[in-house]
Amino acid sequence: MLDFAIYGILIFFVLVGIVASIYTVMMRLVRPGALGRFVVVIPPKASEEEVASLICAARLRVGLMGDISRSEVVAIDCGMTQRCRLQCEAMCRELDHTKVLAPEEFLKQLTMHSE
């Protein structure tokens, strides 16, 4: 009975490894070297908890879609309070490849990258 449990666990981990490998190969084929930019628009009346959850959810989506080191999450400040802005900036310092920009700064960077 114990042998079946051990083999069952071993087969489970082998299957998980195969699925993860196939997923990684497929993501490399779909997005071979593209620098992705994911934009999170923070609503003006967002609470501090909503800001944190929006940024964390965007980072999680980037992680699920492929290589985090080649992607960037940009949170656009559309009138959030100073307290929310400070918390958002603190979160962005903790998370790599994440930053907060005003709409003007975002448009400036967008035009710089398109040239």
Beta strands, then each sheet from edge to edge (+ up, - down):
strand 1: 36-42
strand 2: 71-77
strand 3: 98-101
sheet 1: 1+ 2+ 3+
end
